[in-house]
Amino acid sequence: MKDDYAPRVCVLLQAGVLLETPSELPELVHFNEPAMLVFTDFSLIKPVVTAVYTPIDVALNSMKTAGVRLLLVLDENGEVVGQITADDILGDEPIRLQQVTRMDRSEILVSAVMTALENIRVMEWSHMKGAKVGHIVATLHQIERAHLLVVEGGRVRGLFSASQITRQTGQEIMETALPAHSFAEIVHTLS
């Protein structure tokens, strides 16, 4: 097998060579600009994931460390089976589970509070063609979610995040769009 591979040609590094870096995103993005400017592409940026059997507070710590508010949830085969957000972990469901099951919070797993695969609305990659930032904002409003996964050929290709769009446009895009789904969300909104 060693004989099957011939070494490649190498040369000396020349003076004046520049470093290849990803293109800089514009400082401010407008609603009429291409949606790709606010898209997190998992072919370029590694997604932050968690396993179904991870305790919820460990998942929340992973979010804080990575600076994200959503984790894709994988099963033991590495397949996406759901998603979990910081709001899921900080919401009413973990409290309800503790009361009903007498379980300690440290025993509650991601699988108990995540949004399962069959309840996640996604957009096909093919629908990205010609999409503007405004289209994505309208879609987030329509589905009443802060995140929108994009799929291509049986894979999650990436996602749109309301918080990222807010940062890049300089406009709060979800301020009044998402209704509170729990008492904990109302309290969080008021604080």
DAVEN-V703129 format. One record per residue. N is the residue number from 1. RES is the residue in one small letter. PSI is psi in radians with two decimals (NA if undefined). Layout:
BEGIN
N/RES/PSI + N/RES/PSI
END
This chain:
BEGIN
1/m/-0.64 + 2/k/-0.61 + 3/d/-0.23 + 4/d/-0.26 + 5/y/2.03 + 6/a/2.48 + 7/p/2.64 + 8/r/2.75 + 9/v/2.33 + 10/c/2.56 + 11/v/2.94 + 12/l/2.50 + 13/l/2.29 + 14/q/2.67 + 15/a/2.56 + 16/g/0.12 + 17/v/2.31 + 18/l/2.82 + 19/l/2.29 + 20/e/2.24 + 21/t/2.75 + 22/p/2.63 + 23/s/2.50 + 24/e/2.39 + 25/l/2.61 + 26/p/2.61 + 27/e/-0.70 + 28/l/2.27 + 29/v/2.48 + 30/h/2.77 + 31/f/-0.44 + 32/n/0.11 + 33/e/2.85 + 34/p/2.40 + 35/a/-0.48 + 36/m/-0.41 + 37/l/-0.33 + 38/v/0.23 + 39/f/2.34 + 40/t/1.87 + 41/d/1.99 + 42/f/-0.14 + 43/s/-0.23 + 44/l/-0.52 + 45/i/2.19 + 46/k/2.23 + 47/p/2.68 + 48/v/2.20 + 49/v/2.93 + 50/t/2.89 + 51/a/2.73 + 52/v/-0.53 + 53/y/0.19 + 54/t/2.35 + 55/p/2.51 + 56/i/-0.62 + 57/d/-0.49 + 58/v/-0.72 + 59/a/-0.73 + 60/l/-0.70 + 61/n/-0.70 + 62/s/-0.70 + 63/m/-0.81 + 64/k/-0.78 + 65/t/-0.73 + 66/a/-0.20 + 67/g/0.61 + 68/v/2.89 + 69/r/0.15 + 70/l/2.40 + 71/l/2.42 + 72/l/2.46 + 73/v/2.22 + 74/l/2.57 + 75/d/-3.05 + 76/e/-0.27 + 77/n/0.04 + 78/g/0.23 + 79/e/2.51 + 80/v/2.18 + 81/v/-0.07 + 82/g/-2.96 + 83/q/2.69 + 84/i/2.41 + 85/t/2.89 + 86/a/-0.64 + 87/d/-0.62 + 88/d/-0.75 + 89/i/-0.64 + 90/l/-0.03 + 91/g/-2.83 + 92/d/-0.50 + 93/e/-0.80 + 94/p/-0.65 + 95/i/-0.77 + 96/r/-0.76 + 97/l/-0.73 + 98/q/-0.74 + 99/q/-0.76 + 100/v/-0.74 + 101/t/-0.15 + 102/r/0.44 + 103/m/2.51 + 104/d/2.56 + 105/r/-0.64 + 106/s/-0.25 + 107/e/-0.18 + 108/i/2.19 + 109/l/2.77 + 110/v/-0.72 + 111/s/-0.42 + 112/a/-0.41 + 113/v/-0.02 + 114/m/2.86 + 115/t/2.08 + 116/a/2.72 + 117/l/-0.82 + 118/e/-0.14 + 119/n/0.18 + 120/i/2.10 + 121/r/2.32 + 122/v/2.90 + 123/m/2.43 + 124/e/2.48 + 125/w/-0.64 + 126/s/-0.42 + 127/h/-0.03 + 128/m/-0.39 + 129/k/2.11 + 130/g/-0.02 + 131/a/2.42 + 132/k/2.87 + 133/v/-0.73 + 134/g/-0.62 + 135/h/-0.71 + 136/i/-0.73 + 137/v/-0.79 + 138/a/-0.66 + 139/t/-0.76 + 140/l/-0.72 + 141/h/-0.78 + 142/q/-0.76 + 143/i/-0.02 + 144/e/0.86 + 145/r/2.72 + 146/a/-0.11 + 147/h/2.54 + 148/l/2.01 + 149/l/2.58 + 150/v/2.26 + 151/v/2.61 + 152/e/2.14 + 153/g/0.78 + 154/g/0.23 + 155/r/2.62 + 156/v/1.99 + 157/r/-0.53 + 158/g/-2.85 + 159/l/2.81 + 160/f/2.43 + 161/s/2.26 + 162/a/-0.67 + 163/s/-0.65 + 164/q/-0.73 + 165/i/-0.71 + 166/t/-0.80 + 167/r/-0.77 + 168/q/-0.43 + 169/t/-0.33 + 170/g/0.22 + 171/q/2.33 + 172/e/1.94 + 173/i/-0.28 + 174/m/0.25 + 175/e/-0.87 + 176/t/0.07 + 177/a/-0.62 + 178/l/2.09 + 179/p/2.63 + 180/a/2.33 + 181/h/-0.01 + 182/s/2.83 + 183/f/-0.67 + 184/a/-0.65 + 185/e/-0.66 + 186/i/-0.81 + 187/v/-0.77 + 188/h/-0.70 + 189/t/-0.68 + 190/l/-0.40 + 191/s/NA
END
